[in-house]
Structures are given as structure tokens and as C-alpha cells.
């Protein structure tokens, strides 16, 4: 990714009674997101949490998704009209309330 891009990170906190279907997330949800956001989405990654800060500890987040856009405006223009569909799909793979952060890529 390039300096100045907008990165949207979606974190799914780990914890007791939390469910997350990684197969559905990677193979269905992300395809839906890509199709809805179109050319505004410049790149995306999906990550599975495998450990915490000390050896043997649980990961803080069960999963993380990252999306890259040329600008925050591009993100808003692409996501806004599709937010209801994207957010409405979450119960199909998780019962976790995601935490979202919008950042500027510096390096």
C-alpha cells in the first residue's frame, strides 16, 4: 500500500461465547464486500488471530480485516450506500460486535 492511502481495519474481539466462521468470512463475506465496493477498494487482507502478547496466551482478536482506499472520501462513497447490506451479513458468520478504525497509511 502507498503512503497517504486510507486503511479501514475491522477487528473482531476474542472472548468467551464469541463465534466466528472464518471460512464464511473469507469465502463469502469478503467476496460480497469486494463486489459492493468495486474499484474504490484498492486492496484487502484477512487475518486470523493466533496468539496474544505472551507465549500461549489467546489472541486479542479472533480475526481482523483490512481494506485500502485512495482516500477517506472514496471509502465513504463506496461503503455508505452498501453499509446496510455489508453490516446485515455479519450475523451469517459472527456474533461479535466489530471494532472499526479508519487510519492514514504513513509508510
FENPEUR-V916999 format. One record per pair of residues at least 6 apart in sequence whose ideal C-beta (glycine too) atoms are under 6 Angstrom apart, sorted by the first residue. I is the first residue (numbers start at 1). GAP is how many residues later the second one is. Records with the same first field share a line. If there is no record, write none. Layout:
BEGIN
I: GAP / GAP
END
This chain:
BEGIN
1: 67 / 104
3: 102
5: 63 / 100
6: 63 / 65 / 66 / 69
7: 59 / 61 / 96 / 98
8: 59 / 67 / 94
9: 57 / 92
10: 55 / 88 / 90
11: 50 / 53 / 88
12: 8 / 49 / 50 / 51 / 84 / 86
13: 48
14: 44 / 45 / 47 / 48
18: 78
19: 76
20: 42 / 43 / 74
21: 72
24: 69
25: 68
26: 20
29: 60 / 64
33: 53
36: 46
37: 41
40: 29 / 34 / 38
41: 26
42: 26
43: 25
44: 23
45: 21
46: 19
47: 17
48: 15
49: 10 / 12 / 13
50: 9
51: 8
52: 6 / 7 / 8
69: 6
END
